[in-house]
Structures are given as structure tokens and as C-alpha cells.
Amino acid sequence: MTEPRSSNGLSPLRTRAARPRRAIWLVALAVCAALIGVLAAQPRIERLYFRQAGAEDTATLRLATQVLRGALERTQALPALIADRQILHQTLAEPENEGLVPFTNEMLRQAALSLEVSDIYVMDLSGRTIATSNYRSDTSFLGRSFSFRPYFSDALSAGLGRFHALGTTSGQRGYFFAAPVIDNTEVLGVVAVKLSLDGFEEAWAESASTIIVTDVNNVVFLSDRPDWHFRTIAPLPDAAVEQITLTRQYPVERLRPLSLGTEPLDPDLGFGLDLLEVGDERFVSQTALIAAAGWRVSILTPTGPATQQAWTTVLLLWLVIVIAGLILAAVLGRRARLIERLAAEQSLAALLEARVTERTAALKSEVEERRATEERLRATQKELVQAGKLAALGSMSAALSHEFNQPLAAVKSYAENAGTFLDRGRSTEARENIERISGMADRMASISKHLRNFARRPQDRTGPVALTQVVDDALELMQPRLRAVDVHYDRPPAEIWARGGPVRLQQVVVNLLGNALDAMAGMEPQRIEIILTGGESSEIAVRDFGPGLSQDALEQAFDPFFTTKDPGQGLGLGLSISYNIVRDFGGQLAVTNHPQGGAVFRIVLEAAAPAPAEVAAQ
């Protein structure tokens, strides 16, 4: 058999084998282009991770701002409260009283400890400290004058002073609040409270990000980077330097600017994030305000992890692209080899065709035989299934015959006796036999009903239900347990109808009555109140006069397996089942505590028109 040739002298299969080889070169070029494209996209990917890193630190910034704001707001009210103490009035009036001043110092020390502030001190009108909580310290404020601090003059002029600065005596940074000490209308002096801020920096240091707090002059007042303290993020005007020097707010020699460079991070998207360069470090910066203090709280998220994630992503994309290209090249190479193998095997096709033809003929007869065998198996299976059905039917017929033979024999006997009694004019005995015949008929109808129910699953339905009858039946069922209980029930003169199922609704009422009895176990006297009302909606209320339910029990009353009874006295399913039954009716089951004691369970159902002659399906 000769292999066909194309116009260029090659077989069609070999011509097709050359196409995958060209495609492999195209795949290689596409992979290179994709790798270059991913590399070009690296800055965008990096900025995406920058935004993600900044967004993750937004909650930290919000928390740090709220904690600072809360501490300042809490401390702000303290000076005015402390200034009202009479002992301060006496101390300012008698600053040389050697028995009074030590007592005032100790009182201020105890107040500072309990209020968790750094220092509390009292100054006279000249600004000289006459009593302080740190009187035991080597850096005690006693005798020192702080008239140069703005919080002192603001307290005297405006009634409230506030200022943040580095302590000139203690060397510790703090936020100062001050208020005047007034006796009637006379200003005697000023009391100041210093809040230490070092603890906030200690908490911030546990985070990988850096938090800085700058004031209105762009001076870094707080930071978990000690080397940034009192550095500036912008050049200071001469007036600001003069004011800082005058108030001794910061050490002027440390007011050196940081080397900063900033640019918005995707300004078109409006994320409120900036890229910040501080020397050789890069951060993602975002800022919140504390308006009362004039502070800007900024969190600086290092960009190193985000940059590393971006390069990791780029490398992963490169790896995916290279692997995909290798897989595609392998597939194309395999396809070329398969085509070449087909060309080599094509010469053997003629020989194989002859052998296949022979083998096909042999297989046809074998297939026909197996097909016939399968058909016989299917017929046998059908016969077995039919035999099983007949056996089941015979069993059911035997059971049905046994169940019906006894009532039929009794009916025949009672009918013959009734005829004899009628012949003798004994109509009373004849009527009794006829009633027994009716009872036997009811029994056979019940048997038939059971068989029919066995054959199909009955569905629960709802319809108009007479609520007074439901309550009457429930009371009759519970009569043995209610004999020793005072049941107060004013039965409505007119029937009240609602949508539901009588038997299941009766089950709910019986369950509520049983729970009421259990709630009053061991109490004397025992009383249950039942109220039945109608209108736009129909309601059955069952109230017991027990101890009522706790708040937790009210919230979990209808949860499965929740019970307030002792172990072994119930599974906690009754109210849960009742709740679902009422909900199936489209109603509600609720429980509250009565203002005068006890629990009240209310069944609220949709009102319904009176039922026709037939009873609503259960």
C-alpha cells in the first residue's frame, strides 16, 4: 500500500507534523512577551500591595487616635474637679502652714495614683508651686515657678489651660491641663494635672508600623522612634521658634527637620494614602486628627513587606507563564510526534484492516450470543420482580382477609339475632344488635383507612378550628391533673374560629397546661387562668401563678433541648415542638412574665370563618 503525496512531495501527515514545530516557536515568543509585560506591571502590583498594607493599618490608626483622644478628654475635666477641694483653698490662703502643706502634698500624691496621671500640683498667682504630688521625688516641683507656661496664664484668663511640652524639671513629655482655684469669686491660684504620654509609645512599639504625633508647628511630639522626637517634618517659621523658646516647649537645639519626600498613592482613586520617604526608608502614610489638641496622628507602614510581596507575585506569575508555555510546547511536540508515528503506522493499516475484518466477523456472533443472554436475564429479572409483587400481594390479602373475617362473622351473627328479635317484637334488643353491626362496620372502615394510609403519606392541612372546643377537649384530657388546681376559664358565649388543625392545636394547649402545672409544683394554692379572645386575630392565653421565668429562660424558652426542669424531668422539646406547630398554622407562640407574677403563654392565630359541616383536616 503506497502512502499518498502532496504537491510538494511530502505526505499530508508529514506536512501537518511541521505545523506544531512552528507553533512551538510562537509559544516561546508569547512567553517572552508575557514575562516582559508582567515585569512592566510590577510597579502597579507594588502599589496595590501598598494600598492593602495601608488599609490593614487603618484600624490601628483609628484605635491609637481614639485612645489618645479618650485619655485627653478624661484628663481635661480633672483640674476643675480637684480645684473644688477645700483643702486647696486653705493651702493657697496659708502657703507657709507647715502642718497643712504636707497633708496637701500627700493628698495630691494619692489623687495622682488613683487617677493614673503623672503629676498634680498647685501654684499661687505668681506661678510658684506650693504643693505637688511629686514632693518625694528628686525632681519635685515645690518652689518652682511655671508662670511662663501658657496653661498657667490661660487658666487664669479663660478658666481652662492646656499645653503639651517637655517638662523642664522632670525631663518627661506630657500634656498639661490647668484650672483656677476659686473661693467664691476670688481666684486664689491654679491647679495643674500632667498626663504622661510615654506609655502610649511603649504600646505603639509593639507594632511593626511607626506612629508619630505632630503638633500645629509640624514638630514630632510623640513617636515610637525616639530618634525622631522633636524633629520637624517641615521648616519652622521664626515666629514659631520664638514662641517655642519663650514657653520652653521643646529643646530648640533638637528642632532639626527630617529628610522627607512624599507623594500621593494613586491620587485619582482618593484612598487618602501617601508614599513617604524618610532618609533611606519608605512608608505608606495615613493621618487622623485630634482637633482639641491640635495634633495630627500618622501611622507609617513600612513598604518593605509589600515590595517583597509584589516581587513574589511577579515571580509566581513568571513561573506560571513559563510552566504554561512548557506545557503547551510539550503538548505541541507530542502532537508532532504523534503525527509522525501515525505516518509510520499508516503503512500497516492495510494489514490490520484485514485482520480486523476477520476478527469482527467472529465478534459479531459472540455479541449476538451475549445479547440474547442479556435479554434472557432481563426477562428472568422481570419474572422475579413480578413474583415478589405477587408474594407481597398474597401476604397483604391474607392479612386483610384475617382482619375482615372476624367482623364479618360478628355482623352475620348480630344480623341473624336482630331478625329473630324483630320477629318476636323485641325491638330494643334488635336495635342494640344493629348498633353493634354499625360498630363492626366502623372497625372495618378503620382497617381500610390504615391500609390506605400505609399506601400513601397523608399531608397535614389547616382549616377553620373551633377554639372553644379545642380548649374544652384539652381541659377534659388534663382533668386528672387539674382536680386540685383552681382553673379560671370564662368560656366565651359565641364560638371563636381560627385557622389551624384541631388535634395538633389541642396538643399545644395540653403542653402549655402541663408546663403551667410543672411551674407551680410544690406551691399552694395553685391557679391557672385561661383567656380566649377573638377579633382580627384569635388568641389563647395560658397564665400560671408560679415564679415566672428568668431573662435567659425567656430568650431560650422555645429552643430545642432547653429546659428549666430538674434532670430527668423532661428533654426540653415540648415548647419547641409547640412553637413549630403554631408557626405551621401561620400563627405565633410567645411567652412573657405577668406583672403580678407567673408566666403567660399566648397562642395567636389567624382568624377564620366558621367551618362548613366537615371538620378541618388535621
C-alpha positions in Angstrom: 0.0 0.0 0.0 1.6 3.4 -1.1 1.4 6.5 1.1 -0.2 9.5 -0.7 1.9 12.5 -1.5 1.1 16.2 -1.7 2.1 18.6 -4.4 5.4 19.4 -2.6 6.4 15.8 -2.5 5.6 15.3 1.2 2.8 13.2 2.6 -0.1 15.1 4.2 0.7 13.7 7.7 4.3 14.9 7.5 3.1 18.4 6.3 0.8 18.5 9.3 3.7 17.5 11.6 5.7 20.6 10.6 2.9 22.9 11.9 3.3 22.1 15.6 7.0 22.9 15.4 6.3 26.3 14.1 3.7 26.8 16.8 6.3 26.0 19.5 8.4 28.9 18.3 5.3 31.1 18.5 4.6 29.9 22.1 8.2 30.8 23.0 7.8 34.3 21.7 4.4 34.7 23.5 6.0 33.5 26.8 8.8 36.1 26.5 6.3 38.9 25.7 4.2 37.8 28.7 7.2 37.9 31.0 8.2 41.4 29.9 4.6 42.5 30.4 4.5 41.2 34.0 7.8 42.9 34.7 6.4 46.2 33.4 3.3 45.7 35.6 5.4 45.3 38.8 5.0 49.0 39.9 1.2 48.7 39.7 1.3 45.4 41.6 3.6 47.0 44.2 1.2 50.0 44.6 -1.7 47.5 45.0 0.1 45.9 47.9 0.9 49.3 49.3 -2.8 50.2 49.4 -3.5 46.8 51.0 -0.9 47.3 53.7 -2.2 50.8 54.4 -5.8 49.6 54.6 -4.7 46.9 57.1 -3.2 49.6 59.4 -6.3 51.9 59.2 -7.9 50.2 62.2 -4.6 50.6 64.2 -4.6 54.3 63.4 -8.2 54.7 64.4 -7.6 52.8 67.6 -4.5 54.9 68.5 -6.3 58.1 67.8 -9.3 57.1 69.9 -7.1 56.0 72.8 -5.2 59.3 72.8 -8.4 61.4 72.4 -10.0 59.5 75.2 -7.1 59.9 77.6 -7.0 63.7 76.9 -10.8 64.0 77.3 -10.7 62.1 80.6 -7.9 64.2 82.0 -9.3 67.5 80.9 -12.1 67.5 83.5 -9.7 66.6 86.4 -8.2 70.1 87.3 -11.6 71.7 87.7 -12.8 68.8 89.9 -9.6 68.9 92.1 -9.8 72.7 92.3 -13.1 72.5 94.2 -11.4 70.8 97.2 -11.5 73.0 100.3 -8.0 71.9 101.4 -6.5 73.6 98.3 -8.3 76.9 99.3 -6.8 76.7 102.7 -3.3 75.8 101.4 -3.3 78.8 99.0 -4.5 81.0 101.8 -1.8 79.8 104.2 1.1 78.6 102.0 3.5 78.8 104.9 1.4 76.5 107.1 3.8 73.6 107.9 1.1 71.4 109.1 -1.2 71.9 106.2 1.1 71.8 103.2 2.5 68.3 103.8 -1.1 67.0 104.2 -2.0 68.7 100.9 1.1 67.1 99.2 0.1 63.6 100.3 -3.5 64.2 99.2 -2.3 65.2 95.7 0.0 62.2 95.6 -2.8 59.8 96.4 -5.0 61.5 93.8 -2.4 61.2 91.1 -2.0 57.5 91.8 -5.8 56.8 91.8 -6.4 58.9 88.7 -3.3 57.4 86.9 -1.8 60.8 86.0 1.9 61.8 86.2 1.7 64.8 88.4 -0.8 67.2 90.1 0.5 70.5 91.5 -0.9 73.7 92.9 0.5 77.2 92.0 -0.2 80.6 93.5 -1.0 83.6 91.5 2.7 84.2 90.7 3.1 80.7 89.3 5.2 79.4 92.2 4.4 75.7 93.1 3.3 75.5 96.8 2.0 71.9 96.8 2.7 68.9 94.4 2.1 65.2 94.2 5.8 64.5 93.4 7.1 66.2 96.6 9.0 63.0 97.4 10.9 63.0 94.1 14.3 64.4 93.4 12.6 66.4 90.6 9.9 67.9 92.9 8.1 70.9 91.6 7.9 72.5 95.1 9.1 76.2 94.9 9.4 76.1 91.1 7.6 78.8 89.0 5.7 77.8 85.9 4.3 81.2 85.1 6.0 81.0 81.7 3.8 78.1 80.6 0.7 79.1 78.6 -1.5 76.7 80.5 -1.0 78.9 83.7 -2.0 82.2 82.1 -4.8 80.5 80.1 -6.3 79.0 83.3 -6.3 82.4 85.0 -7.7 84.3 82.0 -10.0 81.7 80.3 -10.8 79.2 83.1 -9.0 76.3 81.3 -5.4 75.9 80.2 -4.0 73.1 78.1 -0.5 72.7 76.7 1.9 69.9 75.7 5.6 70.2 76.2 8.8 68.6 77.5 8.9 69.0 81.3 11.6 71.5 82.3 12.0 69.8 85.7 11.3 66.1 85.1 12.6 66.0 81.5 9.4 63.9 80.6 7.0 64.8 77.9 3.4 65.4 78.9 0.1 67.1 78.3 -0.8 69.7 80.9 -4.4 70.8 81.9 -4.9 73.6 84.3 -7.9 75.2 86.0 -8.2 78.2 88.5 -8.8 77.6 92.2 -11.7 80.0 93.1 -13.0 80.7 96.6 -16.4 82.3 96.0 -15.4 84.9 93.4 -11.7 85.3 94.3 -9.1 83.4 92.3 -6.5 82.0 94.7 -4.3 80.1 92.3 -4.1 77.4 89.7 -4.1 73.6 89.9 -2.4 71.7 87.0 -2.6 68.0 86.0 0.1 66.4 83.9 -0.7 63.4 81.8 2.4 61.3 80.9 2.4 60.1 77.3 5.3 57.6 77.4 3.0 54.7 77.9 1.4 55.2 74.5 4.7 55.0 72.8 5.5 51.7 74.6 2.3 50.3 73.2 3.0 51.5 69.7 6.4 50.0 69.8 4.9 46.5 69.7 3.6 47.2 66.2 5.6 46.8 63.0 4.4 50.2 61.9 5.5 53.5 63.2 3.1 56.0 64.7 4.0 59.7 65.0 2.1 62.7 66.5 2.9 66.1 65.2 1.6 69.5 66.5 0.5 72.6 64.7 4.1 73.6 64.1 4.9 70.2 62.4 7.1 69.1 65.4 7.1 65.4 66.1 6.0 65.3 69.8 5.2 61.6 70.1 6.7 58.6 68.3 7.8 55.0 68.9 11.0 56.1 67.2 12.9 58.0 69.9 15.4 59.4 67.4 12.5 61.3 65.8 11.4 63.1 68.9 11.3 66.9 68.4 12.3 66.6 64.7 10.2 68.6 62.3 8.5 67.5 59.1 8.6 71.0 57.6 10.8 74.1 58.2 9.7 76.1 61.2 9.0 79.9 60.8 10.9 82.2 63.0 7.8 83.2 64.9 7.2 79.5 65.9 10.8 79.1 67.0 10.5 82.3 69.1 7.2 81.1 70.7 8.7 77.6 71.5 11.7 79.3 73.1 9.6 81.6 75.2 7.3 78.8 76.5 10.3 76.3 76.8 8.0 73.8 75.0 10.8 71.9 73.3 14.6 71.9 73.3 15.3 74.3 70.5 18.6 72.6 69.6 16.8 69.4 68.7 14.3 71.0 66.3 16.0 69.7 63.1 14.0 68.7 60.0 13.6 65.2 58.9 14.6 64.4 55.3 11.2 63.8 53.9 9.8 63.1 50.4 6.1 62.5 49.9 3.7 61.7 47.0 0.1 60.6 46.9 -0.6 56.9 46.4 -3.0 56.7 43.4 -4.4 60.3 43.9 -7.1 59.6 41.3 -8.6 56.9 43.4 -8.8 59.0 46.5 -7.7 56.5 49.1 -6.0 59.1 51.4 -2.7 57.3 51.4 0.7 58.8 50.7 4.1 57.3 49.9 6.6 58.8 52.4 10.4 58.6 52.2 12.3 59.3 55.4 16.0 59.0 54.5 16.5 55.6 53.1 13.2 54.3 54.4 9.8 54.2 52.6 6.4 54.1 54.2 2.7 54.2 53.4 1.4 57.1 55.4 -2.2 58.0 56.5 -3.2 60.6 59.0 -6.1 61.3 61.5 -6.7 64.5 63.5 -7.2 65.2 67.2 -8.7 68.7 66.8 -8.8 69.7 70.5 -5.1 69.1 71.0 -4.1 70.4 67.5 -2.4 67.1 66.8 -2.1 65.0 63.6 -1.7 61.3 64.3 0.0 59.5 61.4 0.8 55.8 61.0 3.7 54.9 58.8 3.5 51.4 57.3 6.9 50.0 56.1 6.8 49.3 52.4 9.4 46.5 52.6 6.9 43.6 53.1 4.6 45.0 50.4 7.5 45.3 47.9 8.6 41.7 48.8 5.0 40.5 48.2 4.9 42.4 44.9 8.2 40.7 43.7 6.9 37.4 45.0 3.8 37.8 42.9 5.8 38.8 39.8 8.0 35.7 40.2 4.9 33.5 40.7 3.4 34.9 37.6 6.6 34.3 35.7 6.7 30.7 37.0 3.0 30.2 35.9 3.7 31.6 32.5 6.9 29.6 32.0 5.1 26.4 33.2 2.1 27.1 30.9 4.5 27.7 28.0 6.4 24.5 28.7 3.2 22.5 29.0 1.9 24.0 25.7 5.2 23.3 24.0 5.2 19.8 25.3 1.7 19.3 24.0 2.6 20.6 20.6 5.8 18.5 20.5 3.8 15.4 21.5 1.3 16.2 18.8 4.1 16.4 16.2 5.5 13.1 17.4 2.0 11.5 17.2 1.5 12.7 13.7 4.9 11.2 12.7 4.0 8.0 14.4 0.7 7.9 12.5 2.6 8.3 9.3 4.8 5.4 10.2 1.9 3.3 11.2 -0.2 4.1 8.2 1.6 1.5 6.1 0.5 -1.2 8.5 -3.2 -0.1 8.3 -4.0 -2.3 5.4 -2.7 -5.4 7.1 -4.6 -4.5 10.3 -7.8 -3.9 8.3 -7.8 -7.4 7.0 -7.2 -8.9 10.4 -9.8 -6.6 11.9 -12.4 -7.7 9.4 -11.8 -11.3 10.3 -12.0 -10.7 13.9 -15.1 -8.5 13.5 -17.0 -11.4 12.0 -16.1 -13.6 14.9 -17.0 -10.9 17.4 -20.4 -10.4 15.8 -21.5 -13.9 16.6 -20.2 -13.6 20.1 -22.0 -10.2 20.6 -25.3 -11.7 19.3 -24.9 -14.6 21.8 -24.2 -12.2 24.7 -27.1 -10.0 23.6 -29.5 -13.0 23.7 -28.1 -14.0 27.1 -28.7 -10.5 28.4 -32.3 -10.5 27.1 -33.0 -13.8 28.9 -31.5 -12.3 32.1 -33.7 -9.3 31.9 -36.8 -11.5 31.3 -35.9 -13.6 34.3 -35.4 -10.5 36.4 -38.9 -9.2 35.4 -40.4 -12.5 36.4 -38.6 -12.4 39.8 -39.9 -8.9 40.4 -43.4 -9.9 39.4 -43.2 -13.0 41.7 -42.1 -10.8 44.5 -45.1 -8.5 43.9 -47.5 -11.4 43.9 -46.0 -12.7 47.1 -46.4 -9.4 48.8 -50.0 -9.1 47.5 -50.8 -12.6 48.8 -49.4 -11.6 52.2 -51.5 -8.5 52.3 -54.6 -10.3 51.1 -54.1 -12.9 53.8 -53.8 -10.2 56.5 -56.7 -8.3 55.1 -58.9 -11.5 55.0 -58.0 -12.3 58.6 -58.8 -8.7 59.7 -62.2 -8.7 57.9 -63.4 -12.3 58.7 -64.0 -11.7 62.4 -66.0 -8.5 62.0 -68.0 -10.1 59.1 -68.8 -13.2 61.2 -69.9 -11.0 64.0 -72.0 -8.9 61.7 -73.7 -12.0 60.3 -74.4 -13.3 63.8 -75.8 -9.9 65.0 -77.9 -9.6 61.8 -79.5 -13.0 62.4 -80.2 -12.2 66.1 -81.7 -8.9 65.1 -84.1 -10.6 62.6 -85.1 -13.1 65.4 -85.7 -10.2 67.8 -87.8 -8.3 65.3 -89.9 -11.5 64.6 -90.5 -11.6 68.4 -91.3 -7.9 68.6 -88.2 -7.2 70.8 -87.2 -4.0 69.0 -84.9 -2.8 71.8 -82.6 -5.9 71.6 -82.8 -5.7 67.8 -81.6 -2.0 67.9 -78.7 -3.0 70.1 -77.6 -5.7 67.6 -77.9 -3.1 64.8 -75.7 -0.7 66.8 -73.1 -3.5 67.2 -73.2 -4.1 63.5 -72.5 -0.3 63.0 -69.5 -0.6 65.4 -68.2 -3.6 63.4 -68.6 -1.5 60.2 -66.6 1.3 61.8 -63.9 -1.2 62.7 -63.6 -2.4 59.1 -63.6 1.2 57.9 -60.7 1.9 60.3 -58.8 -1.1 58.9 -59.4 0.1 55.4 -58.2 3.6 56.4 -55.0 2.1 57.9 -54.3 0.2 54.7 -54.9 3.3 52.6 -52.6 5.4 54.8 -50.0 2.8 54.6 -50.2 3.1 50.8 -49.7 6.9 50.7 -48.4 9.5 53.0 -51.1 11.9 54.4 -50.4 15.6 54.2 -51.0 18.0 57.1 -53.6 20.6 56.3 -55.1 23.5 58.1 -58.6 24.9 58.2 -61.2 26.6 60.4 -61.0 25.3 64.0 -63.4 25.9 66.9 -61.1 27.2 69.7 -63.6 26.7 72.5 -63.9 23.0 71.5 -60.1 22.7 71.5 -59.8 24.2 75.0 -62.7 22.1 76.2 -61.0 18.9 74.9 -57.7 19.9 76.4 -59.2 20.5 79.8 -61.0 17.2 79.6 -57.7 15.4 78.8 -55.9 17.2 81.7 -58.8 16.8 84.2 -57.0 14.2 86.4 -54.1 16.6 86.9 -56.3 19.7 87.2 -58.6 18.4 90.0 -56.5 20.1 92.7 -56.0 23.3 90.7 -58.2 26.4 90.6 -58.8 26.8 86.8 -60.2 30.2 85.9 -61.7 30.0 82.5 -64.6 32.2 81.2 -65.9 30.3 78.2 -66.9 32.7 75.5 -70.7 32.5 74.8 -70.0 32.6 71.0 -67.7 30.2 69.2 -64.3 31.6 68.1 -62.8 30.3 64.9 -59.2 30.3 63.9 -57.1 28.7 61.2 -55.2 25.6 62.3 -55.5 21.8 63.0 -57.7 20.7 66.0 -55.6 17.8 67.1 -52.2 19.5 66.9 -53.6 22.7 68.4 -55.1 20.6 71.2 -51.6 19.1 71.7 -50.2 22.6 72.1 -52.8 23.6 74.7 -52.3 20.4 76.7 -48.5 21.1 76.6 -49.0 24.6 77.9 -51.3 23.4 80.7 -48.7 20.7 81.7 -45.9 23.3 81.8 -48.1 25.6 84.0 -48.7 22.7 86.4 -44.9 21.9 86.5 -44.1 25.6 87.1 -46.3 25.6 90.2 -45.1 22.3 91.6 -44.9 22.5 95.4 -46.8 25.8 95.6 -50.1 26.3 97.4 -52.6 27.3 96.2 -52.3 26.5 92.6 -54.2 28.5 90.0 -54.3 28.6 86.2 -56.0 31.3 84.2 -57.2 30.7 80.5 -58.3 33.6 78.4 -59.8 33.0 74.9 -60.4 36.1 72.7 -61.3 36.8 69.1 -61.3 39.6 66.6 -58.8 40.4 63.8 -56.8 37.5 65.3 -57.7 34.8 67.7 -55.7 34.2 70.9 -55.5 31.6 73.6 -53.6 32.8 76.7 -52.5 30.4 79.5 -51.2 32.0 82.7 -49.7 30.2 85.7 -49.2 31.8 89.1 -45.7 30.4 89.6 -42.4 32.2 90.0 -42.2 33.2 86.3 -39.2 32.9 84.0 -35.7 34.4 84.2 -34.5 36.7 81.4 -32.3 33.9 80.0 -35.3 31.4 80.1 -37.5 34.0 78.3 -34.9 34.3 75.5 -34.4 30.5 75.1 -37.8 29.2 76.0 -38.5 27.8 72.5 -35.0 26.5 71.8 -34.8 22.7 71.4 -33.5 20.8 74.5 -33.7 23.9 76.7 -35.5 23.2 80.0 -35.7 24.7 83.5 -36.8 21.4 85.0 -34.6 19.1 87.0 -32.6 16.4 85.1 -34.7 13.5 84.1 -37.9 15.6 84.2 -38.0 16.5 80.5 -36.0 16.8 77.3 -36.9 20.4 76.6 -38.6 19.6 73.3 -42.3 20.3 74.2 -42.3 24.1 73.7 -40.0 23.8 70.7 -42.5 21.4 69.0 -45.5 23.6 70.1 -43.7 26.7 68.6 -43.2 24.9 65.3 -46.8 23.6 65.2 -48.2 27.1 65.7 -45.8 28.5 63.1 -47.1 25.9 60.7 -50.6 27.3 61.2 -49.2 30.8 60.3 -49.5 31.9 63.9 -47.2 32.9 66.8 -46.4 31.4 70.2 -44.9 33.9 72.7 -44.1 34.0 76.4 -43.9 36.9 78.8 -43.9 37.4 82.6 -47.1 38.8 84.1 -46.6 42.0 86.1 -48.3 40.4 89.1 -46.3 37.2 88.9 -46.2 34.0 86.8 -45.7 33.3 83.1 -48.2 33.9 80.3 -48.0 31.9 77.1 -50.0 33.3 74.2 -51.1 31.5 71.0 -52.0 34.0 68.3 -53.7 32.6 65.2 -55.2 33.9 62.1 -59.0 34.4 62.4 -61.1 32.2 60.2 -64.7 32.0 59.0 -66.8 29.2 60.6 -66.2 25.8 59.1 -68.7 24.0 56.9 -70.2 20.7 58.0 -66.9 18.8 57.6 -64.2 19.2 60.2 -61.0 20.8 59.1 -58.2 18.4 58.3 -55.8 17.8 61.0 
